[in-house]
Structure formats: structure tokens, C-alpha cells
Amino acid sequence: MSNEETDILSDKIEKVAQKIKQLRKDKGYTSFQAFAFDNDINRVQYWRVEKGHNITLKTFFKILQIHNLTPEEFFKDFS
């Protein structure tokens, strides 16, 4: 993978992480720890998600379910 491809992938991962963080804030949570606790997600794992580190599909779909979103709805603004 070239540096350019790696940069593009990193940008996309960052965009996913930022959107997940914004969804949490939109629900009124200022703390990722409180959100993770209230939704039965490991705090460290959720911190990694919001930082763009190693998200599993299982965690991703759980987060979408918490926010009542489909993958299509989540990614509708991505290009």
C-alpha cells in the first residue's frame, strides 16, 4: 500500500471515529466513559473507537444499534 493510499485510509477511519464521537455528544454525553458504561461497552474499547483505533464490526454494529442507525444511514454523507 502506498503512502497516499495509507493517508486516504487513515482519513476515512478518522471520519468514522469523529462521526461516532459526534453521535455520542448528540445524545447528551460529554464523557465517553459514561456513554460506554450506560451502553455496556468496555470503556477502553470505546475510547479506541473514538480515537480510530481497531474497531470491530461487532462493536460498530452495537454502536449503530444504540443510535438506531443502519450502516447506510451512518455512511450516507461519506464520499
C-alpha positions as a printed NumPy array, in Angstrom:
array([[  0.   ,   0.   ,   0.   ],
       [  1.413,   3.378,  -0.979],
       [  1.712,   6.316,   1.405],
       [ -1.104,   8.057,  -0.454],
       [ -3.402,   5.034,  -0.044],
       [ -2.474,   4.809,   3.635],
       [ -3.269,   8.507,   4.104],
       [ -6.654,   8.122,   2.389],
       [ -7.491,   5.117,   4.579],
       [ -6.399,   6.985,   7.719],
       [ -8.616,   9.922,   6.756],
       [-11.629,   7.626,   6.313],
       [-11.021,   5.926,   9.651],
       [-10.729,   9.325,  11.33 ],
       [-14.015,  10.412,   9.737],
       [-15.78 ,   7.304,  11.115],
       [-14.304,   7.918,  14.568],
       [-15.357,  11.577,  14.563],
       [-18.887,  10.713,  13.477],
       [-19.212,   8.15 ,  16.285],
       [-17.931,  10.728,  18.769],
       [-20.45 ,  13.3  ,  17.467],
       [-23.294,  10.786,  17.783],
       [-22.372,  10.322,  21.442],
       [-22.315,  14.069,  22.029],
       [-25.637,  14.456,  20.229],
       [-27.135,  12.058,  22.791],
       [-26.012,  14.474,  25.522],
       [-22.952,  12.601,  26.752],
       [-19.92 ,  14.772,  27.406],
       [-17.946,  11.778,  28.67 ],
       [-17.125,   8.727,  26.59 ],
       [-16.805,   6.773,  29.853],
       [-20.408,   7.475,  30.875],
       [-21.685,   6.59 ,  27.407],
       [-19.73 ,   3.337,  27.381],
       [-20.906,   2.418,  30.884],
       [-24.565,   3.21 ,  30.172],
       [-24.472,   1.155,  26.973],
       [-22.481,  -1.822,  28.272],
       [-19.393,  -1.216,  26.14 ],
       [-15.912,  -1.636,  27.581],
       [-14.587,   1.878,  28.285],
       [-11.137,   1.253,  26.801],
       [-12.648,  -0.361,  23.733],
       [-14.983,   2.603,  23.214],
       [-12.12 ,   5.069,  23.698],
       [-10.255,   3.253,  20.93 ],
       [-13.302,   3.52 ,  18.661],
       [-13.497,   7.285,  19.131],
       [ -9.753,   7.569,  18.506],
       [ -9.974,   5.496,  15.32 ],
       [ -8.057,   2.527,  16.701],
       [ -9.096,  -1.038,  15.916],
       [-12.884,  -1.063,  15.795],
       [-14.518,  -4.445,  15.402],
       [-17.628,  -4.952,  13.318],
       [-19.417,  -6.263,  16.392],
       [-18.731,  -3.025,  18.269],
       [-19.553,  -0.906,  15.224],
       [-22.951,  -2.55 ,  14.783],
       [-23.66 ,  -2.289,  18.508],
       [-22.975,   1.457,  18.34 ],
       [-25.246,   1.787,  15.306],
       [-27.983,  -0.103,  17.176],
       [-27.633,   2.224,  20.189],
       [-28.163,   5.185,  17.875],
       [-30.929,   3.469,  15.873],
       [-28.943,   3.795,  12.641],
       [-28.423,   1.468,   9.716],
       [-24.996,   1.278,   8.065],
       [-26.498,   3.101,   5.076],
       [-27.683,   5.945,   7.299],
       [-24.326,   6.153,   9.054],
       [-22.345,   6.316,   5.807],
       [-24.768,   8.437,   3.748],
       [-22.571,  11.562,   3.956],
       [-19.292,   9.773,   3.264],
       [-17.683,  10.058,  -0.133]])
